[in-house]
């Protein structure tokens, strides 16, 4: 990896749907520790830091040997929290080419995904990059918790939505997955450091507020988002029910070994 990469893991304690989820235990380790270990596997040329507004998370991170930075409580998104970290590290003289935002509720993030993401910046025109994976079932397609992404022929995002996009006119919704290839957005982002510093200064946009998707703010302001397909699926933790699914996934992984 030729570029210098900073991976920031925003981890917030006061989640509405699942308070304290970064510290919830999964297979004997906290969720945020799982994320840290997945990121650390990226290896040389990469630095990582957990960005949090809660001392309990910071203390837990430092206890397992990770690096944490306390940030403000005013941020409306994980990306805004990343912006504060970059600003502070830059003031200390640190220099990074690429900044990757891996949410602190993605316990099964893989180094392969991060390498795929960073490889998008081999193209000099790439400003922001993210990932997508094929949707396999109607249930997955119809869930508002799964964000869908539509791309142009060059692999750049055209739109993100919680609704199925496109709508297949004249086709029963139960048949949409069979008739069209839909993609789920994998919510890991990478930015050129200079681009991140600009996008965090943008005001929230109408589409962003409507769908509750921060990436729409960037699209509305003309930024191009490269989207790379990955076969590695993630299980994000948004609710206590997701923890049950994640534990089952972990049990299945162990039984396959």
C-alpha positions as CSV (number, residue, x, y, z in Angstrom):
1,X,0.0,0.0,0.0
2,X,1.8,3.1,-1.3
3,X,-0.6,5.7,0.2
4,X,-0.6,6.6,3.9
5,X,-4.0,5.6,5.3
6,X,-5.7,6.7,8.5
7,X,-8.6,4.6,9.6
8,X,-11.0,6.3,12.0
9,X,-13.6,4.3,13.9
10,X,-16.4,6.6,15.2
11,X,-17.9,4.9,18.2
12,X,-20.9,6.6,20.0
13,X,-22.4,5.4,23.2
14,X,-25.7,7.2,23.1
15,X,-27.4,5.3,20.3
16,X,-31.2,5.7,20.4
17,X,-31.9,2.1,19.2
18,X,-29.1,0.4,21.1
19,X,-27.4,2.5,23.9
20,X,-23.8,1.4,24.6
21,X,-23.6,-0.9,21.6
22,X,-19.8,-0.4,21.0
23,X,-19.2,-2.0,24.4
24,X,-21.8,-4.8,24.0
25,X,-20.1,-8.2,24.2
26,X,-19.9,-10.5,21.1
27,X,-18.1,-13.8,21.6
28,X,-16.4,-12.4,24.7
29,X,-15.1,-9.2,23.1
30,X,-16.7,-5.8,22.7
31,X,-18.1,-4.8,19.3
32,X,-15.5,-2.0,19.1
33,X,-12.7,-4.4,19.7
34,X,-13.8,-6.6,16.9
35,X,-13.8,-3.6,14.6
36,X,-10.3,-2.5,15.8
37,X,-8.9,-6.0,15.2
38,X,-10.4,-6.1,11.7
39,X,-8.9,-2.7,10.9
40,X,-5.5,-3.6,12.4
41,X,-5.2,-6.5,10.0
42,X,-4.7,-3.9,7.2
43,X,-1.1,-3.8,8.4
44,X,1.8,-1.5,7.4
45,X,1.1,2.0,6.1
46,X,-2.1,2.2,8.1
47,X,-2.8,4.0,11.4
48,X,-6.1,3.6,13.3
49,X,-7.9,5.6,16.0
50,X,-11.3,5.2,17.7
51,X,-13.1,8.5,17.8
52,X,-15.6,8.7,20.6
53,X,-17.5,11.2,22.8
54,X,-17.7,8.9,25.8
55,X,-14.9,8.1,28.3
56,X,-16.2,4.6,28.9
57,X,-15.5,3.7,25.2
58,X,-12.1,5.4,25.3
59,X,-11.1,3.5,28.4
60,X,-12.2,0.2,27.0
61,X,-10.3,0.8,23.8
62,X,-7.1,1.7,25.6
63,X,-7.6,-1.4,27.8
64,X,-7.3,-3.8,24.9
65,X,-4.4,-1.9,23.4
66,X,-6.1,0.4,20.9
67,X,-5.8,4.1,20.4
68,X,-8.7,6.4,21.3
69,X,-9.4,10.1,20.9
70,X,-12.1,12.0,22.7
71,X,-14.2,14.2,20.4
72,X,-17.1,16.6,20.7
73,X,-20.7,15.6,21.4
74,X,-22.1,18.0,18.8
75,X,-21.5,15.9,15.6
76,X,-24.4,14.9,13.5
77,X,-22.6,12.0,11.8
78,X,-19.6,9.7,12.0
79,X,-18.0,11.6,9.1
80,X,-18.2,14.9,11.0
81,X,-16.5,13.1,13.9
82,X,-13.8,11.9,11.6
83,X,-13.3,15.5,10.4
84,X,-12.5,16.6,13.9
85,X,-9.9,13.9,14.3
86,X,-8.2,14.7,11.1
87,X,-8.1,18.4,11.9
88,X,-6.5,17.7,15.3
89,X,-4.0,15.2,14.0
90,X,-3.1,17.6,11.2
91,X,-2.4,20.4,13.8
92,X,0.0,17.9,15.4
93,X,1.9,17.6,12.1
94,X,0.4,14.2,10.9
95,X,0.0,13.8,7.2
96,X,-2.4,11.2,5.5
97,X,-3.4,10.7,1.9
98,X,-6.6,8.7,2.5
99,X,-9.0,8.7,5.5
100,X,-11.2,5.6,5.9
101,X,-14.4,5.8,8.1
102,X,-15.3,2.4,9.6
103,X,-18.2,2.7,12.0
104,X,-17.7,1.2,15.4
105,X,-20.7,-1.1,14.9
106,X,-19.2,-3.2,12.1
107,X,-17.6,-6.1,14.0
108,X,-16.9,-8.2,10.9
109,X,-15.2,-5.6,8.8
110,X,-12.4,-7.3,6.7
111,X,-9.0,-6.0,5.7
112,X,-9.9,-7.2,2.2
113,X,-12.8,-4.7,2.1
114,X,-10.5,-1.9,3.2
115,X,-7.9,-2.8,0.5
116,X,-10.6,-2.9,-2.1
117,X,-11.8,0.6,-1.0
118,X,-8.3,2.1,-0.9
119,X,-7.5,0.7,-4.4
120,X,-10.2,3.1,-5.8
121,X,-7.7,5.9,-5.2
122,X,-5.3,4.5,-7.7
123,X,-7.5,6.5,-10.1
124,X,-6.5,10.2,-9.5
125,X,-10.1,11.5,-10.1
126,X,-11.5,9.5,-7.2
127,X,-12.7,11.8,-4.4
128,X,-14.7,9.5,-2.2
129,X,-15.1,5.8,-2.3
130,X,-17.5,3.2,-0.8
131,X,-18.6,-0.4,-1.3
132,X,-21.7,-2.3,-2.5
133,X,-22.7,-6.0,-2.5
134,X,-25.5,-7.8,-4.4
135,X,-28.9,-8.1,-2.7
136,X,-30.0,-11.8,-2.7
137,X,-33.5,-11.7,-1.2
138,X,-36.8,-9.8,-1.3
139,X,-36.7,-9.3,2.4
140,X,-33.2,-7.7,2.2
141,X,-34.4,-5.5,-0.7
142,X,-37.5,-4.3,1.1
143,X,-35.9,-3.5,4.5
144,X,-35.4,0.2,5.1
145,X,-32.4,-0.7,7.2
146,X,-30.6,-1.8,4.1
147,X,-29.5,1.2,2.0
148,X,-29.6,0.6,-1.7
149,X,-27.2,2.2,-4.2
150,X,-27.6,2.9,-8.0
151,X,-24.5,3.5,-10.0
152,X,-23.7,4.8,-13.5
153,X,-21.7,2.8,-16.1
154,X,-18.4,4.2,-14.7
155,X,-19.2,2.8,-11.2
156,X,-20.0,6.1,-9.6
157,X,-23.0,6.5,-7.3
158,X,-26.1,8.1,-8.8
159,X,-28.3,7.8,-5.7
160,X,-28.7,6.0,-2.4
161,X,-32.0,5.2,-0.9
162,X,-33.7,3.2,1.8
163,X,-36.4,2.3,-0.7
164,X,-35.8,-0.2,-3.6
165,X,-34.3,1.7,-6.5
166,X,-35.2,1.3,-9.4
167,X,-38.9,0.6,-9.2
168,X,-39.8,-2.1,-11.7
169,X,-43.0,-1.0,-13.3
170,X,-45.4,-3.8,-14.2
171,X,-43.5,-6.4,-12.1
172,X,-44.7,-7.7,-8.7
173,X,-42.2,-6.6,-6.0
174,X,-41.7,-10.2,-4.9
175,X,-40.1,-10.8,-8.3
176,X,-37.9,-7.7,-8.4
177,X,-34.7,-9.5,-7.2
178,X,-35.1,-12.1,-9.9
179,X,-35.6,-9.5,-12.7
180,X,-33.0,-6.9,-11.7
181,X,-29.6,-6.8,-9.9
182,X,-30.0,-4.6,-6.8
183,X,-27.1,-3.6,-4.7
184,X,-26.8,-3.0,-1.0
185,X,-24.6,-0.2,0.2
186,X,-21.8,-1.3,2.6
187,X,-21.4,1.7,4.8
188,X,-17.6,2.1,4.8
189,X,-16.2,5.3,3.3
190,X,-12.8,6.5,2.2
191,X,-11.9,10.1,1.3
192,X,-8.9,11.9,0.0
193,X,-7.9,13.8,3.2
194,X,-8.4,17.2,1.5
195,X,-11.9,16.2,0.3
196,X,-12.9,15.1,3.8
197,X,-11.9,18.5,5.2
198,X,-14.2,20.1,2.6
199,X,-17.3,17.9,2.9
200,X,-17.5,18.2,6.7
201,X,-18.0,21.9,6.3
202,X,-21.1,21.4,4.1
203,X,-24.5,22.1,5.7
204,X,-27.0,19.2,5.9
205,X,-29.0,18.9,2.7
206,X,-32.7,18.2,2.0
207,X,-32.1,14.7,0.6
208,X,-29.9,13.8,3.5
209,X,-32.5,14.9,6.0
210,X,-35.2,13.1,4.1
211,X,-33.5,9.7,3.8
212,X,-31.3,10.2,6.9
213,X,-28.2,9.3,4.7
214,X,-25.3,11.6,4.9
215,X,-23.8,10.6,1.6
216,X,-26.6,12.3,-0.2
217,X,-25.2,15.6,1.1
218,X,-22.0,14.9,-0.9
219,X,-23.9,14.0,-4.1
220,X,-26.1,17.1,-3.8
221,X,-22.9,19.2,-3.7
222,X,-21.4,17.6,-6.8
223,X,-18.9,15.2,-5.2
224,X,-18.3,12.0,-7.1
225,X,-18.5,8.7,-5.1
226,X,-16.7,5.7,-6.6
227,X,-18.5,2.5,-5.6
228,X,-16.7,-0.9,-5.8
229,X,-18.4,-4.2,-5.6
230,X,-17.4,-6.6,-2.9
231,X,-18.4,-10.2,-2.2
232,X,-17.6,-9.8,1.5
233,X,-20.9,-9.1,3.4
234,X,-21.0,-7.2,6.7
235,X,-23.4,-7.5,9.6
236,X,-23.7,-4.1,11.2
237,X,-25.1,-3.7,14.7
238,X,-28.0,-1.3,14.9
239,X,-30.3,-3.0,17.3
240,X,-30.2,-5.7,20.0
241,X,-31.7,-8.0,17.5
242,X,-28.7,-7.5,15.2
243,X,-26.5,-8.7,18.1
244,X,-28.4,-12.0,18.1
245,X,-27.8,-12.3,14.3
246,X,-24.1,-11.4,14.7
247,X,-23.7,-14.0,17.5
248,X,-25.3,-16.7,15.3
249,X,-23.0,-15.6,12.4
250,X,-20.0,-15.9,14.7
251,X,-21.1,-19.4,15.9
252,X,-21.5,-20.5,12.3
253,X,-18.0,-19.3,11.5
254,X,-16.6,-21.3,14.4
255,X,-18.5,-24.5,13.5
256,X,-17.1,-24.3,9.9
257,X,-13.5,-24.3,11.1
